[in-house]
Amino acid sequence: MKRILLLLITITCATAMWSQESRDNFLDEPQKKDKREYHFGADYRVLAGYVQDWQNSTALTYPDLYLHGGKLGFTVDLFLPYDLSFVTGVSYTLTAGQHSQHWRSMNAETTQKEVIEHHITKHTLDIPLHLSYRQKLWKELALVFYGGPQLQFGLYEYDRCVTSLSPATQQWLEDNGVHTTPYNRNGDELMPFNLQISVGGGLEWDSYRLQAGYDFGLINRARQYTNNSQYKPFMREWSWNVCFAYRF
């Protein structure tokens, strides 16, 4: 009787242990399939999209202005642990816009409308230094978030000024450092370099990604003093973009 009881206890314990092990393996299997182990590597992408720049200014020389255009670029994602990656690359951005400035006439004898029309075309190279996080949702669908600094180098920023000014008003504007003829804004007037902080995110399916984000300029790009004052103007630039990217 004791032998039979001992045998039953042994069989019961073995069955319980086997059942627990089978249950753990069943529950852990999806987790093992979904677990992404870190491995060194990189993803390469090309991207293209729409960009809108906003130049916020307190200067007489250049007013608040919206520029619209597009960007084309190439990025590299260097894999890091915990679904993170370091993103860098380079993109070329072309934006353009126009704005009319109205001025009080310096000539009391004329009723001429005093206007400067700014037609601006801007060319830049952008180098992101971002940290990106990818969260898998379902199959090949994933959420992507990114943030970090971006270096922006101005190649050329041309203002094709079109004026309708009386001689007295034009002279007064020129004496106060306001351009009335076409010129390149980068150089003596604006700093061609800008440091930005970027935040954004998007959706990814397999090799395709749709993303949007903001770039907040940290640097006052204006560096021109007026002729008759020690007042230093202020101009900061923000932008937002929406881009389509393809991994190859």
Secondary structure, DSSP 8 states (H G I E B T S, - for coil): -HHHHHHHHHHHHHHHHHHHHHHHHHHHHHHHHH-------EEEEEEEEEEEEEEEE--SSS--EEEEEEEEEEEEEEE-STTEEEEEEEEEEEEEEEEEEEE--S-TT----EEEEEEEEEEEEEEEEEEEEEEEEETTEEEEEEEEEEEEEEEEEEE--EEE--HHHHHHHHHTT---S-EE-BTTTB-SEEEEEEEEEEEEETTEEEEEEEEEE-S--B----TT------EEEEEEEEEEEEE-
